[in-house]
């Protein structure tokens, strides 16, 4: 197996330059000191986990655990390389570097037939608010939602989803996670459910996806309808940024859990320095 497990090289792709999260657009990103719009953290995560998909195939999506952290931004069109830094029969550690050799993120992946945590149970949460009814994100709002609960969402994996493609071309994507009838949901889509769960429950300004800890419990075939149930886990402040950790469970139509993940985000960036 280890002979099959290799790093990858490619060019970054930003599938959401017009996202409601304006950190993915050039103007707002530059106001916060970035060179341009940021490639989403879940896309960077998918690059870091691509070696596992290529080596293990469906088991990478059907019974596995992954930790991914994004340290620095990756920009649309930039070349990158994912290098393996450790491997065994069940997984690998990897890091992503830009063309200058800057370490931008890292991951740990392992196959796990039995997750280390009990699988999530269906809670039948009420639906998330309509877009126009979302409250602005604040510590006070999140503390209330931590007690009273976030709302659930519905998602479908198909070719129309913005995270169906995370490489500039579908040919660059492993065949098993291409958005076609024989394909399965990729890691950008799966981890992107955590982003969507946050953004659909509160109104956010520019914000950053930083880290995920995710148990992948079952594959998600093309056309699958999912229910996503999130909860606020923790809140804290660091260096002027406001952070939130949310737990997200996703279920298929038979109420079978397919994903249990925790996502860390900066939901409120410190004010840009003025010159």
C-alpha positions as semicolon CSV with decimal commas, in nm:
position;residue;x (nm);y (nm);z (nm)
1;X;0,000;0,000;0,000
2;X;0,270;0,248;0,093
3;X;0,408;0,245;-0,260
4;X;0,073;0,384;-0,376
5;X;0,058;0,660;-0,120
6;X;0,220;0,968;-0,271
7;X;0,202;1,342;-0,234
8;X;0,035;1,554;-0,500
9;X;0,109;1,875;-0,686
10;X;-0,143;2,108;-0,840
11;X;-0,280;2,457;-0,880
12;X;-0,522;2,597;-0,624
13;X;-0,884;2,659;-0,715
14;X;-1,128;2,896;-0,547
15;X;-1,481;2,770;-0,626
16;X;-1,655;3,054;-0,436
17;X;-1,505;3,394;-0,531
18;X;-1,853;3,548;-0,496
19;X;-1,928;3,382;-0,164
20;X;-2,122;3,562;0,107
21;X;-1,800;3,520;0,304
22;X;-1,614;3,806;0,138
23;X;-1,277;3,682;0,263
24;X;-1,286;3,470;-0,056
25;X;-1,308;3,788;-0,266
26;X;-1,010;4,008;-0,345
27;X;-1,132;4,342;-0,209
28;X;-1,223;4,235;0,143
29;X;-0,929;3,996;0,174
30;X;-0,686;4,276;0,088
31;X;-0,843;4,498;0,353
32;X;-0,739;4,234;0,606
33;X;-0,382;4,216;0,478
34;X;-0,408;3,923;0,238
35;X;-0,279;3,926;-0,120
36;X;-0,622;3,839;-0,259
37;X;-0,926;3,624;-0,203
38;X;-0,849;3,311;0,000
39;X;-0,906;2,961;-0,129
40;X;-1,155;2,809;0,119
41;X;-1,007;2,618;0,410
42;X;-1,213;2,310;0,318
43;X;-1,056;2,310;-0,029
44;X;-0,708;2,326;0,125
45;X;-0,819;2,040;0,351
46;X;-0,928;1,836;0,049
47;X;-0,584;1,879;-0,108
48;X;-0,423;1,755;0,214
49;X;-0,651;1,449;0,216
50;X;-0,628;1,372;-0,157
51;X;-0,340;1,123;-0,104
52;X;-0,566;0,912;0,118
53;X;-0,844;0,908;-0,142
54;X;-0,599;0,805;-0,413
55;X;-0,438;0,532;-0,198
56;X;-0,737;0,382;-0,018
57;X;-1,033;0,460;-0,246
58;X;-1,379;0,412;-0,094
59;X;-1,255;0,309;0,256
60;X;-1,107;0,659;0,292
61;X;-1,463;0,790;0,278
62;X;-1,637;0,508;0,458
63;X;-1,446;0,453;0,782
64;X;-1,176;0,702;0,864
65;X;-1,061;0,984;1,087
66;X;-0,888;1,305;0,980
67;X;-0,741;1,611;1,147
68;X;-0,661;1,912;0,929
69;X;-0,532;2,256;1,024
70;X;-0,481;2,554;0,792
71;X;-0,207;2,791;0,909
72;X;-0,166;3,034;0,620
73;X;-0,363;3,130;0,309
74;X;-0,353;2,968;-0,032
75;X;-0,458;3,180;-0,332
76;X;-0,646;3,095;-0,650
77;X;-0,412;2,970;-0,923
78;X;-0,109;2,932;-0,697
79;X;0,091;2,614;-0,735
80;X;0,116;2,391;-0,429
81;X;0,258;2,058;-0,320
82;X;0,133;1,813;-0,060
83;X;0,423;1,619;0,090
84;X;0,392;1,306;0,302
85;X;0,571;1,330;0,636
86;X;0,485;0,990;0,775
87;X;0,285;0,687;0,666
88;X;0,185;0,334;0,756
89;X;-0,064;0,076;0,634
90;X;-0,358;0,272;0,775
91;X;-0,282;0,635;0,707
92;X;-0,045;0,924;0,675
93;X;0,064;1,265;0,792
94;X;0,102;1,534;0,529
95;X;0,178;1,903;0,488
96;X;0,091;2,150;0,212
97;X;0,350;2,396;0,080
98;X;0,325;2,682;-0,166
99;X;0,572;2,748;-0,449
100;X;0,805;2,930;-0,207
101;X;0,823;2,633;0,029
102;X;0,601;2,800;0,293
103;X;0,414;2,549;0,507
104;X;0,045;2,640;0,478
105;X;-0,134;2,349;0,644
106;X;-0,105;1,992;0,766
107;X;-0,314;1,682;0,815
108;X;-0,330;1,345;0,985
109;X;-0,542;1,068;0,834
110;X;-0,614;0,713;0,943
111;X;-0,853;0,436;0,851
112;X;-1,081;0,348;1,143
113;X;-1,343;0,078;1,108
114;X;-1,472;0,165;1,455
115;X;-1,468;0,536;1,545
116;X;-1,313;0,638;1,873
117;X;-1,631;0,827;1,961
118;X;-1,990;0,699;1,977
119;X;-2,165;0,777;1,647
120;X;-2,398;1,077;1,667
121;X;-2,768;1,022;1,713
122;X;-3,049;1,192;1,525
123;X;-3,203;1,480;1,723
124;X;-3,462;1,615;1,479
125;X;-3,353;1,974;1,541
126;X;-3,568;2,262;1,412
127;X;-3,461;2,417;1,083
128;X;-3,205;2,695;1,068
129;X;-3,346;3,046;1,023
130;X;-3,407;3,201;0,683
131;X;-3,113;3,403;0,555
132;X;-3,283;3,736;0,625
133;X;-3,369;3,627;0,982
134;X;-3,018;3,534;1,096
135;X;-2,877;3,731;1,387
136;X;-2,534;3,895;1,353
137;X;-2,266;3,670;1,500
138;X;-2,150;3,776;1,846
139;X;-2,034;3,608;2,164
140;X;-2,372;3,680;2,325
141;X;-2,559;3,522;2,035
142;X;-2,337;3,213;2,034
143;X;-2,372;3,169;2,410
144;X;-2,747;3,170;2,370
145;X;-2,728;2,925;2,080
146;X;-2,497;2,703;2,284
147;X;-2,781;2,669;2,534
148;X;-3,084;2,669;2,306
149;X;-2,937;2,507;1,996
150;X;-2,850;2,577;1,636
151;X;-3,084;2,493;1,353
152;X;-3,055;2,198;1,114
153;X;-3,002;2,215;0,738
154;X;-3,055;2,006;0,427
155;X;-2,785;1,941;0,168
156;X;-2,751;1,734;-0,148
157;X;-2,432;1,612;-0,309
158;X;-2,455;1,661;-0,685
159;X;-2,279;1,840;-0,971
160;X;-2,454;2,169;-0,891
161;X;-2,301;2,199;-0,546
162;X;-2,026;2,463;-0,522
163;X;-1,794;2,214;-0,353
164;X;-1,847;1,936;-0,607
165;X;-1,517;2,041;-0,767
166;X;-1,211;2,151;-0,572
167;X;-0,948;2,123;-0,846
168;X;-0,934;2,351;-1,152
169;X;-1,050;2,057;-1,367
170;X;-1,247;1,745;-1,282
171;X;-0,974;1,538;-1,445
172;X;-0,738;1,648;-1,166
173;X;-0,978;1,510;-0,904
174;X;-0,964;1,140;-0,805
175;X;-1,225;0,956;-1,012
176;X;-1,406;0,822;-0,707
177;X;-1,494;1,176;-0,589
178;X;-1,599;1,328;-0,918
179;X;-1,961;1,456;-0,922
180;X;-2,110;1,187;-1,144
181;X;-2,344;0,893;-1,095
182;X;-2,065;0,656;-0,988
183;X;-1,895;0,909;-0,763
184;X;-1,903;0,995;-0,393
185;X;-1,888;1,318;-0,195
186;X;-1,537;1,458;-0,164
187;X;-1,372;1,597;0,148
188;X;-1,426;1,960;0,042
189;X;-1,802;1,893;0,032
190;X;-1,807;1,689;0,353
191;X;-1,599;1,930;0,560
192;X;-1,777;2,219;0,390
193;X;-2,095;2,109;0,567
194;X;-1,941;2,248;0,885
195;X;-1,891;2,589;0,720
196;X;-2,244;2,590;0,586
197;X;-2,390;2,494;0,924
198;X;-2,222;2,795;1,083
199;X;-2,302;3,047;0,811
200;X;-2,666;2,945;0,783
201;X;-2,732;2,995;1,156
202;X;-2,579;3,340;1,206
203;X;-2,495;3,636;0,985
204;X;-2,119;3,662;0,950
205;X;-1,878;3,917;0,817
206;X;-1,550;3,792;0,667
207;X;-1,444;3,483;0,858
208;X;-1,188;3,201;0,846
209;X;-1,216;2,823;0,857
210;X;-0,909;2,701;1,048
211;X;-0,933;2,339;1,158
212;X;-1,141;2,021;1,156
213;X;-1,144;1,692;1,343
214;X;-1,367;1,458;1,144
215;X;-1,497;1,101;1,162
216;X;-1,617;0,975;0,823
217;X;-1,867;0,703;0,904
218;X;-2,018;0,612;0,567
219;X;-1,971;0,714;0,202
220;X;-2,211;0,968;0,050
221;X;-2,309;0,857;-0,303
222;X;-2,395;1,105;-0,577
223;X;-2,745;1,245;-0,533
224;X;-2,765;1,171;-0,158
225;X;-2,983;1,404;0,050
226;X;-2,838;1,485;0,391
227;X;-2,961;1,643;0,712
228;X;-2,701;1,842;0,905
229;X;-2,735;1,897;1,280
230;X;-2,482;2,139;1,439
231;X;-2,412;2,245;1,796
232;X;-2,191;2,515;1,950
233;X;-1,909;2,347;2,142
234;X;-1,682;2,630;2,260
235;X;-1,603;3,002;2,230
236;X;-1,281;3,188;2,301
237;X;-1,076;3,495;2,208
238;X;-0,712;3,501;2,097
239;X;-0,503;3,796;1,975
240;X;-0,811;4,005;1,908
241;X;-0,986;3,735;1,701
242;X;-1,310;3,570;1,817
243;X;-1,321;3,190;1,775
244;X;-1,600;2,935;1,774
245;X;-1,588;2,554;1,771
246;X;-1,898;2,378;1,641
247;X;-1,985;2,009;1,629
248;X;-2,163;1,890;1,317
249;X;-2,334;1,559;1,246
250;X;-2,470;1,464;0,904
251;X;-2,730;1,193;0,842
252;X;-2,866;1,028;0,528
253;X;-3,235;0,971;0,448
254;X;-3,239;0,661;0,671
255;X;-3,111;0,873;0,965
256;X;-2,779;0,690;0,946
257;X;-2,481;0,906;1,050
258;X;-2,229;0,964;0,774
259;X;-2,016;1,237;0,935
260;X;-1,925;1,358;1,284
261;X;-1,695;1,661;1,280
262;X;-1,573;1,951;1,488
263;X;-1,476;2,273;1,311
264;X;-1,282;2,569;1,448
265;X;-1,331;2,910;1,290
266;X;-1,251;3,274;1,350
267;X;-1,602;3,413;1,324
268;X;-1,492;3,772;1,389
269;X;-1,156;3,898;1,269
270;X;-0,985;4,173;1,462
271;X;-1,020;4,513;1,298
272;X;-0,775;4,569;1,010
273;X;-0,482;4,793;1,098
274;X;-0,523;5,144;0,959
275;X;-0,239;5,334;0,803
